[in-house]
């Protein structure tokens, strides 16, 4: 069996099988030695190099055009850079060359000279139950072309906007009645009665903490004690203005009426804002006592 020449190859390489050749047909591997060097040959004759003149280059035209790309005065109409290089051999002297060079370098337009103008800006502030926070901004741009390529265009920006700012509505303070009493007391100028004193106190403010979305609230506690002074009413004064006692016979009620009079007439004394009225009374009393008439008795003698 013929041995594979690439038997030790990596199987992953998929090398085809090649039979190994046996060179046993070579019987003599002796190689004859080379002859020695020859020292007797004459040197060859080397001819001198011809004299070649250097070529002459003449710059006929050289143009380098650098400017801003555009259509205005002083601008370069094209937008892409370009170069033209021409070498022309002279018909009179083959070693003379004429060179024409033209370079065009268009530059991008300079940036706009920015001008920002403030337009109509409105700020609306109201309570958060009326509006919501927000707003809008609008920016309008207007480009003013430059008069030449040496100056930039003018870019004007106009900013208009409206801003709504909602603020929380402050709550009303909380007022609580901690104590409320109403009493009355009689007073006079004698100094024997205790004074009638009213008390009104306010405890606070007591702060009710809020949070990031709720404002603080103020609480007040009220104590009110009312004392209503009532002046003492003086005793009424009764004056007997008329007092008469008489008598009449009671047998003639038409011509001699028997009428007794008892009359009470109020006689008030008006006071003022600090003094009560005095209720005085005048009494008229007339008493008429009826007396029966004695009947006359006659004796007749016969």
Secondary structure as UniProt FT lines:
FT   TURN            5..8
FT   HELIX           11..13
FT   TURN            24..25
FT   STRAND          56..69
FT   TURN            73..74
FT   STRAND          82..89
FT   TURN            94..95
FT   STRAND          96..107
FT   STRAND          113..127
FT   TURN            128..130
FT   STRAND          134..144
FT   TURN            149..150
FT   STRAND          154..167
FT   STRAND          174..187
FT   STRAND          199..208
FT   STRAND          217..231
FT   STRAND          238..249
FT   TURN            253..255
FT   STRAND          261..269
FT   STRAND          278..291
//
